[in-house]
Amino acid sequence: MRLLFITSNRIGDAIFSTGLLGHLMETLAGSEGGPDITVACGPVAAPLFAGAPGVTHVHVMRKEKFSLHWLRLLRKTIGTRWDVVVDIRGSATAYALRAGRRYVLKPDHTKPRVEHIAGVMGVSPPPSPRLWPDEVTRTRAAALLPKDKPILAVGPTANWPKKMWPAERYAEFVHAMTGPGGKLEGAHVLLTGGPGEQDQVAALYEAVPSERLIDQIGADLIDTYAQFERVSLFVGNDSGLMHLAAASGVPTLGLFGPTRDDLYAPWGDNSANIRGDRTCDEITSDPGYDFYSPVSAMTDLSVDRTVQAASDLLDKIANK
C-alpha cells in the first residue's frame, strides 16, 4: 500500500498534520505488507517523520526559484502508482500523479487547523497530533532530566519577534512559578528554542540558577519531544515548539498576540491558551502596528495573568 503524504515546510503545520498521518498508518496497517509511506515536506520539518512507523522515505523539499522544488517532487514521484495521495499543501502536484485515491486540502480559515487538515479525508473527530520517538531517544531524555523534581519547560522564542512575549516577562514568570510558594516551587527549567536563539533569551539565563537550568536551545525536535513527555508544564509563544509540546501530551499553555488562536491554539485536552486584552485583529489594525518592527506585540499580557492561567491549567488536569 503506497501512500504519498505531502505536508508543510513549517514545523507547526507539519505537527498538526501528524494526527492524520497517524490515522492513516493505523488504517493501512492491515494492508498486505503494511503501508509504504513517503512523506514530502520542508527541511525543518523533515526530522519529525524520520523513523515514523511505515515511513520508508522522507523527500525534503528545499524551496527553489520558480517553484522548482515542486518539479523535483513531481519527477521523484510520477513514476509510481500511488494507492493514496494526501496533499496538505493543496498543490497541483497531487493531480498530476497516478493515484487510486487522492485527497487535496482546500483553503479554509474558519476552522482550527487540526480540524481543517482532518477534514480533507472527512475524519471526525480529528485525530490528535503525535510523534514517534524511539526508545533510544526516550532513554536519552530520561537521562537528561531529573526524576525527583518538577520541570517547567518554556519556549520563549518564535520565528517572528512580534509574537514573542518579552524574555524579561518569561524570567518573572519562571520566578513566580518556581520560586518560594510557586505552583512548581523548586522546579528545574527546561529552556527550549531553535538553533542560535540564545541571545534572544539572555534574561532567562540570568534569572534561572545554573543548577536548575537545563539548556536545550537548538536541540533536535524529536529529542525535545521526548523531553516534553517528561515535564510538568510547558509555557511558550505561538510556535512550532508549542505545538510539539501539545502533541506530547504535556500540559501546554500557549501565549498569543498578533496571530489567531482560534486557528492555531495548542491542540488537546491538556492545552490552553491566553492573550492580552486585545484580539489579533485589534493588534494588527492598530495605526501604530508595524509588521516589520522587532518590538513585541504582546506587552499587554501580564505576568500575573500568565501565572494564573498556568496554575488553572495544572489544577484542571489534576482534578480530571
N, C-alpha and C positions, 0 to 999 in steps of 0.2 A: 504494500500500500504506500504509494509515493505521495508525499504531501510537500507542497511548497508554501511556506509561510513568510510573507513579506511584511515586515514590521518597521518600526520607526528608527530614525538615526538619533533620536533624543532618548535619554535614559528613562525619563518619566513615562512617556508614551509607550516605550518598549516594555516597561514593567507592567503597565496597565494591560498590555496585550497578552501577558503570560498566563492569565486566567483562562482565556480562550484556548491558548496553545495547550495548556494542561488538560483542558476538557477534551481536546482532540486526541491527545496522547492516550487518554483513558478510553475513549470511544473506539479508537482504531487499534487498541491493544489486542483485540481478538482476531484481527485480520491475519491471514496466512503470512507467517514470517514476521508479523508485527509491523509497526509503522517505520518507514524510511523517510525521515524528515529533513528537509533543507530549510534553513532559516536565512533570509536575506535581511540585513539591517546595516546601520551605520557603525563605524569603528568603535565609538564609545559604548555602544550598547552590546556589541558582539560578545564580551565576556559573560553576559547574563545567560547565554544559551549554550556555551561550551560545556559539554558534559551532561546536558539535559537528556533524560531518557528518550531514546528513539531519534535524537538529533545526530545525524551522521555527517552533516556538513553545515558550516556557517559561512555564507557568502558575504564578505564585508564590502559594503558599498561606500567607497570614498568619493565625496562629491567632486565632480569634474565640470569643466566648462561645457556648455552646450548640452548639458544633461547626458554626457557620455557614460556616466555610471549606470544609467538605465539601459543603454545599449549593451554594455558589458554584461549586465544581468540577463538580458534577453539572449545574448549569444551563449551564455552559460547554461541556460535552461530550455531553450527552444527545441533541443534535440530529444528531450524526454517527454514521454506521455505521462502526464501527472494524473493521479486519481483525484486529488483535491488541490485546488489553489485557493489560498486565502490571502487577500491583499488588503492590509490595514492602511496602506498609503493611498489607496484609491487610484492607482496608476493605470495607464493604458497597457502596460506590460502584461497584466493578467489576461487581457482579452486576446493577446497575440499567441498565447500558449495553447497547446492541446491539453485539455483537461476534462475529466469526467464530470466533476462538479467545480463550480467557480463562484467564489464569494468576494465581492469587491465593495469596500466600505465607501459610503457616500457621506459628504459633509453633513454635520448636524451639530449645531451649537446650542441645543436646548437640553441635552441630557448629560448627566455625569459621564465622564469619558469611559469608564469601565462598562456602563450600560450600553453606551453607543457602540463600542467595539463588539460586545457580545451579541448585539442586535444584528450584526452582519450575517450571522447564522441563525438568528431567531432563538438564541439560547437564553432562557429565563427560568429562574433568577440568574443574573450574570455570575459566572464563576469568579471567585476572588483571585487576584494575582498571587503567584507563588514562584519561588526559585528552587533550584535543586543542588545545593552544596553536597559534596561527597563527605564521607566520614573523616577523611584526612583533614579537610577544611574545618569541619566541626571540632575535631580534636585540637587543631591549631588555635581555634577561638577559645576553647576551654582552657588551654594552657596560658593564654594571654591574660584572661580576665580573672579577677579574684572570685573565689567561690563563696566567701563568707561575708560579703559586703554588697549592699545595693549599688547599682550602677546607673548613673544618669548619662544618657547619650545626647549630644547636641550636634545639630547640623547648622552652624551659623553662616554658611556661605551659600551662594547661588550663582547662576550664570548671568545674572543681571543685578547690578547694585541697587536698583530701585526697590527690589523685593527682598532686600536683606535688612532684617531688624538690626539696629546698631550693635556692634560687638560689645560695647560698654554695657548695654542693657542685658545681653546674654550673661555677662560677668555678674551683674547684680542679681539676675535670676538664679544663676548657679549658686551664688552665696546664700540666697534666701531658701533655696530648696535643700541644700546640703549642709548648711551651717547649723549652729545650735538651735534646736526647736523646729528645724525644717522638716518637711514631709519625708525627705530622703536624707536625714541627718547622717553625716559621715560617709556619704556615698562617694565612690570613685566617679570620675568624669571621663567618659569616652568622647574624645573630640574627633569629629569626622569632617571630611571635606575632600575636594578634588586636589590633584597634584599641583603644587606650587601656590596653594592658597593660605599658607601660614601667615603671611604678612597682614592679611585681612582680618585676622582674629588675634592680634597681639594682646588685646585687653584680656582675653581668656588665659593666655599663657601667664600673664602677670597675676591674675586673680586666683587661679587654682594652684594649691600647693603641689609641688612636683611629685610628692609621694602618692598623691591621689589622681594625678593626671595620666590618662592613657591616650597618647597622641597617635591617632590613626589617619591623620590627613594624608591623602594620596594613596591609601590602601586599595587593594583590589576589591572590586564590587562584591564578588562572591564571598571573600573573606569578611567584608563589612557586614554582609547579610547574616553570616553565621555568628558574628559578634552580636548583632542586634537580637538574634534569637535568645540571647542570654542576659539581656539588660532589663532594668526595671521600668524605664521610661525613655522615650525619645522626644525631644522638642527641637523643631527646626523650621527653617523657611520653606516656602513652596519650591521644591527642588526634587531632583531625582533621588537624593538620599532620603527625603521624607517619604517618598513612595516606596523605596526599598525597605525602610523601617516598617511601614504599614503592612507590606507584603509578608514580612517575617512574623507578624502577629504581636509584636511588642506594643504596649500602649503608646500611641503616637499622637502628638499634638502638633498640628501644622499652623504656622503663623502666616497670615495673608495680608496683602496690601493692594498693589496695583495689578493683581491677577485674579481670575474668577474662581472663587472657592466653590461655587455651585457646579462647576465642571471638573475642577482639579483638586478637590479636597482629598485628603488621605482616605483610602477605602478600607472598610472593615468595621466590625463591631467594637474593636478596641481602639478606634480612632476618633479624634475630634479636631476641630479647627476653630480659630478665633481670628478676628481682625480688630482694628481700632474703631473709632467712631464713624469712619467714612466707608461707604461702599466702594467697590472697584471703580464704578462709573464716576462717583464723586471725586475720587482721587485723580483719575485720568482726564476729567473735564475741567479741573481747576485751572484758571488762567495762568497760574504760576508754575504749572506742571511742565517739566522738561524731560522728555523721554530719554535724552542722552546724558543728562546730568548724573554723576555718580552719587548724588545725595540720596539717602534712603527716603522712600515714600511711606515709611511705616512708623514714623516718630509719634503718631497719635496712639499707638499701642503701648500701654503702660506695663511696667514690670509687675505691679501688684495684680493687675488683671490676668497676666500670663501665669503667675504663681497660682492664683485661684483656679484658673481653668485646668492647669496641670493637676492640682490637688483633687479637683472634682472628678477628673477622668480616672485617677487612681482609685478614688473611693467608689466610683461607679463599677469599675471592674472587680474590685474586692467584694462588692455586695451582690454580684451576679448570683 
